[in-house]
Amino acid sequence: MAKPVSISMHKFSTSVQAAVKAAMDKHPKFKFTVPNGITVSYLIRGIPVPEEIAAKVTLGETQAFATDVASHLGGAVPQLAVTHQGGQGSILSIGRHILIGIPVPPELHIEP
């Protein structure tokens, strides 16, 4: 089992904001307000995709955006490297609500 690691919520939030901005530069269909909070799900840590954007993009485009966010985060915060999924970002869709983000390993603890 992997050794537990901790990162600060500030570093995590700052890294997520930078990762989303970088991914938006590569994917012009995904233009929305950069998140200032984190949605926590039991499967992934992620950000919501606004419904008006989700309605206009394909699953492939959404996966590419999520993977770019995950890749940028893995470079900025090595503890978040998504190596166990081949560097892929994650998508969680429940009804009309879509989150894109990273699968967080159980050994990672985010501190306030």
KOLSE-903473 format. One record per atom (N, C-alpha, C): residue in three letters; x, y, z. Coordinates in Angstrom, 3 decimals, m for minus. Layout:
<bamis>
+------+----------+----------+----------+
! rest !        x !        y !        z !
+------+----------+----------+----------+
!  ALA !        X !        Y !        Z !
...
+------+----------+----------+----------+
</bamis>
This chain:
<bamis>
+------+----------+----------+----------+
! rest !        x !        y !        z !
+------+----------+----------+----------+
!  MET !    0.844 !   m1.183 !    0.000 !
!  MET !    0.000 !    0.000 !    0.000 !
!  MET !    0.885 !    1.240 !    0.000 !
!  ALA !    0.478 !    2.241 !   m0.735 !
!  ALA !    1.259 !    3.476 !   m0.831 !
!  ALA !    1.258 !    4.222 !    0.499 !
!  LYS !    2.354 !    4.913 !    0.746 !
!  LYS !    2.495 !    5.712 !    1.959 !
!  LYS !    1.587 !    6.939 !    1.876 !
!  PRO !    0.852 !    7.266 !    2.942 !
!  PRO !   m0.024 !    8.450 !    2.915 !
!  PRO !    0.766 !    9.734 !    2.692 !
!  VAL !    0.178 !   10.640 !    1.926 !
!  VAL !    0.769 !   11.954 !    1.694 !
!  VAL !   m0.291 !   13.013 !    1.936 !
!  SER !    0.147 !   14.212 !    2.251 !
!  SER !   m0.765 !   15.331 !    2.474 !
!  SER !   m0.318 !   16.526 !    1.652 !
!  ILE !   m1.287 !   17.280 !    1.167 !
!  ILE !   m1.011 !   18.567 !    0.544 !
!  ILE !   m2.005 !   19.559 !    1.134 !
!  SER !   m1.663 !   20.833 !    1.062 !
!  SER !   m2.559 !   21.848 !    1.610 !
!  SER !   m3.697 !   22.137 !    0.637 !
!  MET !   m4.828 !   22.528 !    1.182 !
!  MET !   m5.975 !   22.901 !    0.346 !
!  MET !   m5.616 !   24.103 !   m0.526 !
!  HIS !   m4.828 !   25.035 !    0.013 !
!  HIS !   m4.423 !   26.207 !   m0.764 !
!  HIS !   m3.616 !   25.779 !   m1.992 !
!  LYS !   m2.628 !   24.897 !   m1.792 !
!  LYS !   m1.816 !   24.456 !   m2.923 !
!  LYS !   m2.674 !   23.685 !   m3.923 !
!  PHE !   m3.560 !   22.848 !   m3.417 !
!  PHE !   m4.437 !   22.083 !   m4.294 !
!  PHE !   m5.322 !   23.023 !   m5.109 !
!  SER !   m5.967 !   23.994 !   m4.441 !
!  SER !   m6.861 !   24.936 !   m5.127 !
!  SER !   m6.117 !   25.765 !   m6.165 !
!  THR !   m4.951 !   26.271 !   m5.787 !
!  THR !   m4.141 !   27.074 !   m6.713 !
!  THR !   m3.728 !   26.244 !   m7.920 !
!  SER !   m3.348 !   24.997 !   m7.684 !
!  SER !   m2.937 !   24.116 !   m8.778 !
!  SER !   m4.105 !   23.780 !   m9.689 !
!  VAL !   m5.276 !   23.559 !   m9.117 !
!  VAL !   m6.465 !   23.282 !   m9.928 !
!  VAL !   m6.793 !   24.486 !  m10.814 !
!  GLN !   m6.768 !   25.691 !  m10.231 !
!  GLN !   m7.071 !   26.889 !  m11.015 !
!  GLN !   m6.088 !   27.054 !  m12.165 !
!  ALA !   m4.805 !   26.834 !  m11.927 !
!  ALA !   m3.808 !   26.945 !  m12.992 !
!  ALA !   m4.027 !   25.866 !  m14.049 !
!  ALA !   m4.361 !   24.651 !  m13.612 !
!  ALA !   m4.587 !   23.556 !  m14.557 !
!  ALA !   m5.801 !   23.828 !  m15.440 !
!  VAL !   m6.861 !   24.354 !  m14.861 !
!  VAL !   m8.071 !   24.659 !  m15.637 !
!  VAL !   m7.787 !   25.773 !  m16.642 !
!  LYS !   m7.072 !   26.815 !  m16.220 !
!  LYS !   m6.726 !   27.907 !  m17.145 !
!  LYS !   m5.905 !   27.381 !  m18.316 !
!  ALA !   m4.919 !   26.523 !  m18.028 !
!  ALA !   m4.077 !   25.965 !  m19.095 !
!  ALA !   m4.900 !   25.095 !  m20.039 !
!  ALA !   m5.807 !   24.281 !  m19.499 !
!  ALA !   m6.645 !   23.429 !  m20.348 !
!  ALA !   m7.600 !   24.265 !  m21.198 !
!  MET !   m8.121 !   25.360 !  m20.643 !
!  MET !   m9.009 !   26.239 !  m21.413 !
!  MET !   m8.277 !   26.855 !  m22.604 !
!  ASP !   m7.008 !   27.142 !  m22.433 !
!  ASP !   m6.227 !   27.692 !  m23.538 !
!  ASP !   m6.131 !   26.699 !  m24.691 !
!  LYS !   m6.073 !   25.398 !  m24.378 !
!  LYS !   m5.982 !   24.360 !  m25.403 !
!  LYS !   m7.342 !   23.966 !  m25.967 !
!  HIS !   m8.398 !   24.186 !  m25.207 !
!  HIS !   m9.741 !   23.736 !  m25.591 !
!  HIS !  m10.712 !   24.918 !  m25.533 !
!  PRO !  m10.786 !   25.713 !  m26.602 !
!  PRO !  m11.582 !   26.944 !  m26.573 !
!  PRO !  m13.079 !   26.745 !  m26.325 !
!  LYS !  m13.610 !   25.556 !  m26.537 !
!  LYS !  m15.036 !   25.333 !  m26.243 !
!  LYS !  m15.308 !   25.355 !  m24.742 !
!  PHE !  m14.278 !   25.132 !  m23.939 !
!  PHE !  m14.421 !   25.070 !  m22.482 !
!  PHE !  m14.014 !   26.404 !  m21.860 !
!  LYS !  m14.800 !   27.426 !  m22.112 !
!  LYS !  m14.550 !   28.740 !  m21.507 !
!  LYS !  m15.600 !   28.977 !  m20.434 !
!  PHE !  m15.164 !   29.013 !  m19.183 !
!  PHE !  m16.067 !   29.283 !  m18.072 !
!  PHE !  m15.256 !   29.871 !  m16.930 !
!  THR !  m15.935 !   30.337 !  m15.925 !
!  THR !  m15.268 !   30.938 !  m14.782 !
!  THR !  m14.436 !   29.875 !  m14.076 !
!  VAL !  m13.187 !   30.203 !  m13.842 !
!  VAL !  m12.292 !   29.265 !  m13.160 !
!  VAL !  m12.830 !   29.029 !  m11.750 !
!  PRO !  m12.904 !   27.774 !  m11.342 !
!  PRO !  m13.502 !   27.468 !  m10.034 !
!  PRO !  m12.714 !   28.057 !   m8.872 !
!  ASN !  m13.437 !   28.435 !   m7.836 !
!  ASN !  m12.770 !   28.915 !   m6.627 !
!  ASN !  m13.103 !   28.011 !   m5.447 !
!  GLY !  m13.789 !   26.913 !   m5.735 !
!  GLY !  m14.093 !   25.900 !   m4.729 !
!  GLY !  m13.892 !   24.535 !   m5.349 !
!  ILE !  m13.892 !   23.528 !   m4.546 !
!  ILE !  m13.658 !   22.177 !   m5.023 !
!  ILE !  m14.874 !   21.316 !   m4.686 !
!  THR !  m15.372 !   20.608 !   m5.688 !
!  THR !  m16.442 !   19.654 !   m5.466 !
!  THR !  m15.799 !   18.322 !   m5.122 !
!  VAL !  m16.199 !   17.726 !   m4.029 !
!  VAL !  m15.593 !   16.472 !   m3.599 !
!  VAL !  m16.607 !   15.345 !   m3.760 !
!  SER !  m16.210 !   14.353 !   m4.500 !
!  SER !  m17.016 !   13.164 !   m4.693 !
!  SER !  m16.202 !   11.973 !   m4.222 !
!  TYR !  m16.838 !   10.882 !   m3.970 !
!  TYR !  m16.074 !    9.733 !   m3.503 !
!  TYR !  m15.215 !    9.126 !   m4.599 !
!  LEU !  m15.478 !    9.427 !   m5.854 !
!  LEU !  m14.704 !    8.866 !   m6.947 !
!  LEU !  m13.576 !    9.776 !   m7.428 !
!  ILE !  m13.859 !   11.051 !   m7.527 !
!  ILE !  m12.874 !   11.993 !   m8.067 !
!  ILE !  m12.931 !   13.291 !   m7.286 !
!  ARG !  m11.893 !   14.092 !   m7.449 !
!  ARG !  m11.907 !   15.487 !   m7.021 !
!  ARG !  m12.037 !   16.263 !   m8.326 !
!  GLY !  m13.018 !   17.106 !   m8.417 !
!  GLY !  m13.219 !   17.726 !   m9.703 !
!  GLY !  m13.940 !   19.048 !   m9.674 !
!  ILE !  m14.165 !   19.550 !  m10.881 !
!  ILE !  m14.866 !   20.809 !  m11.076 !
!  ILE !  m16.076 !   20.551 !  m11.963 !
!  PRO !  m17.150 !   21.286 !  m11.737 !
!  PRO !  m18.330 !   21.090 !  m12.587 !
!  PRO !  m18.146 !   21.755 !  m13.950 !
!  VAL !  m18.667 !   21.107 !  m14.966 !
!  VAL !  m18.711 !   21.694 !  m16.308 !
!  VAL !  m20.066 !   22.381 !  m16.422 !
!  PRO !  m20.082 !   23.689 !  m16.706 !
!  PRO !  m21.373 !   24.375 !  m16.847 !
!  PRO !  m22.253 !   23.684 !  m17.892 !
!  GLU !  m23.528 !   23.600 !  m17.595 !
!  GLU !  m24.469 !   22.877 !  m18.455 !
!  GLU !  m24.459 !   23.396 !  m19.893 !
!  GLU !  m24.329 !   24.714 !  m20.058 !
!  GLU !  m24.350 !   25.261 !  m21.420 !
!  GLU !  m23.131 !   24.832 !  m22.234 !
!  ILE !  m22.027 !   24.520 !  m21.572 !
!  ILE !  m20.845 !   24.004 !  m22.275 !
!  ILE !  m21.002 !   22.506 !  m22.506 !
!  ALA !  m21.431 !   21.782 !  m21.488 !
!  ALA !  m21.602 !   20.333 !  m21.607 !
!  ALA !  m22.545 !   19.963 !  m22.751 !
!  ALA !  m23.527 !   20.814 !  m23.030 !
!  ALA !  m24.488 !   20.554 !  m24.095 !
!  ALA !  m23.872 !   20.696 !  m25.489 !
!  LYS !  m22.708 !   21.329 !  m25.590 !
!  LYS !  m22.115 !   21.637 !  m26.894 !
!  LYS !  m20.829 !   20.878 !  m27.190 !
!  VAL !  m20.379 !   20.042 !  m26.271 !
!  VAL !  m19.120 !   19.329 !  m26.484 !
!  VAL !  m19.359 !   17.823 !  m26.493 !
!  THR !  m18.437 !   17.124 !  m27.141 !
!  THR !  m18.542 !   15.669 !  m27.202 !
!  THR !  m17.892 !   15.050 !  m25.970 !
!  LEU !  m18.144 !   13.779 !  m25.782 !
!  LEU !  m17.496 !   13.045 !  m24.695 !
!  LEU !  m15.978 !   13.038 !  m24.900 !
!  GLY !  m15.549 !   12.880 !  m26.144 !
!  GLY !  m14.111 !   12.899 !  m26.446 !
!  GLY !  m13.468 !   14.231 !  m26.100 !
!  GLU !  m14.142 !   15.330 !  m26.414 !
!  GLU !  m13.617 !   16.653 !  m26.073 !
!  GLU !  m13.562 !   16.838 !  m24.553 !
!  THR !  m14.583 !   16.337 !  m23.871 !
!  THR !  m14.617 !   16.450 !  m22.418 !
!  THR !  m13.492 !   15.627 !  m21.798 !
!  GLN !  m13.254 !   14.420 !  m22.323 !
!  GLN !  m12.162 !   13.577 !  m21.812 !
!  GLN !  m10.816 !   14.236 !  m22.067 !
!  ALA !  m10.632 !   14.831 !  m23.234 !
!  ALA !   m9.365 !   15.500 !  m23.547 !
!  ALA !   m9.123 !   16.674 !  m22.590 !
!  PHE !  m10.171 !   17.431 !  m22.292 !
!  PHE !  m10.054 !   18.550 !  m21.359 !
!  PHE !   m9.693 !   18.025 !  m19.972 !
!  ALA !  m10.393 !   16.985 !  m19.509 !
!  ALA !  m10.114 !   16.402 !  m18.188 !
!  ALA !   m8.688 !   15.867 !  m18.112 !
!  THR !   m8.214 !   15.254 !  m19.183 !
!  THR !   m6.853 !   14.716 !  m19.199 !
!  THR !   m5.820 !   15.831 !  m19.159 !
!  ASP !   m6.086 !   16.939 !  m19.852 !
!  ASP !   m5.163 !   18.074 !  m19.786 !
!  ASP !   m5.112 !   18.665 !  m18.385 !
!  VAL !   m6.262 !   18.769 !  m17.724 !
!  VAL !   m6.288 !   19.260 !  m16.341 !
!  VAL !   m5.478 !   18.312 !  m15.450 !
!  ALA !   m5.712 !   17.004 !  m15.568 !
!  ALA !   m5.000 !   16.016 !  m14.751 !
!  ALA !   m3.503 !   16.041 !  m15.010 !
!  SER !   m3.124 !   16.177 !  m16.269 !
!  SER !   m1.712 !   16.220 !  m16.623 !
!  SER !   m1.023 !   17.438 !  m16.013 !
!  HIS !   m1.672 !   18.587 !  m16.111 !
!  HIS !   m1.111 !   19.813 !  m15.547 !
!  HIS !   m1.000 !   19.699 !  m14.032 !
!  LEU !   m2.018 !   19.147 !  m13.395 !
!  LEU !   m1.987 !   18.967 !  m11.941 !
!  LEU !   m0.871 !   18.019 !  m11.526 !
!  GLY !   m0.700 !   16.938 !  m12.261 !
!  GLY !    0.364 !   15.983 !  m11.942 !
!  GLY !    1.745 !   16.600 !  m12.032 !
!  GLY !    1.917 !   17.555 !  m12.952 !
!  GLY !    3.186 !   18.255 !  m13.061 !
!  GLY !    3.392 !   19.265 !  m11.942 !
!  ALA !    2.314 !   19.921 !  m11.530 !
!  ALA !    2.405 !   20.951 !  m10.493 !
!  ALA !    2.465 !   20.361 !   m9.089 !
!  VAL !    1.748 !   19.271 !   m8.872 !
!  VAL !    1.686 !   18.631 !   m7.553 !
!  VAL !    1.963 !   17.140 !   m7.762 !
!  PRO !    3.219 !   16.724 !   m7.645 !
!  PRO !    3.576 !   15.333 !   m7.946 !
!  PRO !    2.725 !   14.293 !   m7.210 !
!  GLN !    2.240 !   14.634 !   m6.019 !
!  GLN !    1.399 !   13.688 !   m5.280 !
!  GLN !    0.096 !   13.382 !   m6.016 !
!  LEU !   m0.274 !   14.240 !   m6.965 !
!  LEU !   m1.526 !   14.067 !   m7.693 !
!  LEU !   m1.329 !   13.414 !   m9.052 !
!  ALA !   m0.118 !   12.988 !   m9.369 !
!  ALA !    0.124 !   12.363 !  m10.669 !
!  ALA !   m0.833 !   11.195 !  m10.852 !
!  VAL !   m1.464 !   11.147 !  m11.994 !
!  VAL !   m2.499 !   10.151 !  m12.246 !
!  VAL !   m1.891 !    8.979 !  m13.012 !
!  THR !   m0.860 !    8.391 !  m12.447 !
!  THR !   m0.149 !    7.319 !  m13.147 !
!  THR !   m0.941 !    6.023 !  m13.192 !
!  HIS !   m1.805 !    5.785 !  m12.218 !
!  HIS !   m2.542 !    4.522 !  m12.189 !
!  HIS !   m3.639 !    4.460 !  m13.242 !
!  GLN !   m3.910 !    5.548 !  m13.940 !
!  GLN !   m4.888 !    5.523 !  m15.029 !
!  GLN !   m4.244 !    5.965 !  m16.336 !
!  GLY !   m2.959 !    5.812 !  m16.452 !
!  GLY !   m2.284 !    6.196 !  m17.675 !
!  GLY !   m2.325 !    7.685 !  m17.946 !
!  GLY !   m2.437 !    8.499 !  m16.891 !
!  GLY !   m2.454 !    9.941 !  m17.054 !
!  GLY !   m3.800 !   10.511 !  m17.445 !
!  GLN !   m4.824 !    9.687 !  m17.489 !
!  GLN !   m6.146 !   10.143 !  m17.888 !
!  GLN !   m6.832 !   10.918 !  m16.781 !
!  GLY !   m7.545 !   11.958 !  m17.148 !
!  GLY !   m8.424 !   12.627 !  m16.206 !
!  GLY !   m9.689 !   11.793 !  m16.071 !
!  SER !  m10.549 !   12.181 !  m15.158 !
!  SER !  m11.789 !   11.433 !  m14.926 !
!  SER !  m13.004 !   12.296 !  m15.226 !
!  ILE !  m14.073 !   11.637 !  m15.598 !
!  ILE !  m15.357 !   12.289 !  m15.816 !
!  ILE !  m16.384 !   11.549 !  m14.978 !
!  LEU !  m17.146 !   12.286 !  m14.224 !
!  LEU !  m18.246 !   11.718 !  m13.450 !
!  LEU !  m19.514 !   12.431 !  m13.900 !
!  SER !  m20.474 !   11.670 !  m14.410 !
!  SER !  m21.724 !   12.255 !  m14.885 !
!  SER !  m22.885 !   11.636 !  m14.131 !
!  ILE !  m23.660 !   12.503 !  m13.498 !
!  ILE !  m24.857 !   12.069 !  m12.793 !
!  ILE !  m26.002 !   12.945 !  m13.302 !
!  GLY !  m26.905 !   12.342 !  m14.030 !
!  GLY !  m27.976 !   13.132 !  m14.627 !
!  GLY !  m27.385 !   14.131 !  m15.605 !
!  ARG !  m27.695 !   15.393 !  m15.419 !
!  ARG !  m27.164 !   16.445 !  m16.294 !
!  ARG !  m26.004 !   17.173 !  m15.649 !
!  HIS !  m25.470 !   16.630 !  m14.568 !
!  HIS !  m24.354 !   17.245 !  m13.858 !
!  HIS !  m23.076 !   16.479 !  m14.207 !
!  ILE !  m22.066 !   17.195 !  m14.720 !
!  ILE !  m20.812 !   16.572 !  m15.113 !
!  ILE !  m19.677 !   17.196 !  m14.320 !
!  LEU !  m18.841 !   16.340 !  m13.738 !
!  LEU !  m17.612 !   16.780 !  m13.081 !
!  LEU !  m16.447 !   16.233 !  m13.865 !
!  ILE !  m15.428 !   17.070 !  m14.041 !
!  ILE !  m14.185 !   16.582 !  m14.625 !
!  ILE !  m13.107 !   16.761 !  m13.574 !
!  GLY !  m12.174 !   15.857 !  m13.532 !
!  GLY !  m11.136 !   15.978 !  m12.518 !
!  GLY !  m10.159 !   14.834 !  m12.538 !
!  ILE !   m9.746 !   14.466 !  m11.340 !
!  ILE !   m8.739 !   13.423 !  m11.182 !
!  ILE !   m9.233 !   12.378 !  m10.192 !
!  PRO !   m8.870 !   11.129 !  m10.440 !
!  PRO !   m9.158 !   10.111 !   m9.428 !
!  PRO !   m8.102 !   10.267 !   m8.340 !
!  VAL !   m8.531 !   10.532 !   m7.150 !
!  VAL !   m7.570 !   10.766 !   m6.072 !
!  VAL !   m7.309 !    9.455 !   m5.342 !
!  PRO !   m6.039 !    9.077 !   m5.260 !
!  PRO !   m5.730 !    7.843 !   m4.552 !
!  PRO !   m6.130 !    7.937 !   m3.082 !
!  PRO !   m6.559 !    6.843 !   m2.478 !
!  PRO !   m7.032 !    6.889 !   m1.095 !
!  PRO !   m5.974 !    7.338 !   m0.088 !
!  GLU !   m4.711 !    7.231 !   m0.446 !
!  GLU !   m3.674 !    7.633 !    0.499 !
!  GLU !   m3.436 !    9.142 !    0.529 !
!  LEU !   m4.110 !    9.901 !   m0.333 !
!  LEU !   m3.922 !   11.350 !   m0.366 !
!  LEU !   m4.919 !   12.032 !    0.569 !
!  HIS !   m4.401 !   12.875 !    1.417 !
!  HIS !   m5.230 !   13.640 !    2.349 !
!  HIS !   m5.024 !   15.118 !    2.046 !
!  ILE !   m6.104 !   15.856 !    1.803 !
!  ILE !   m6.003 !   17.284 !    1.541 !
!  ILE !   m6.333 !   18.017 !    2.820 !
!  GLU !   m5.362 !   18.804 !    3.305 !
!  GLU !   m5.512 !   19.509 !    4.573 !
!  GLU !   m6.033 !   20.928 !    4.341 !
!  PRO !   m6.851 !   21.451 !    5.301 !
!  PRO !   m7.358 !   22.813 !    5.171 !
!  PRO !   m6.257 !   23.845 !    5.248 !
+------+----------+----------+----------+
</bamis>
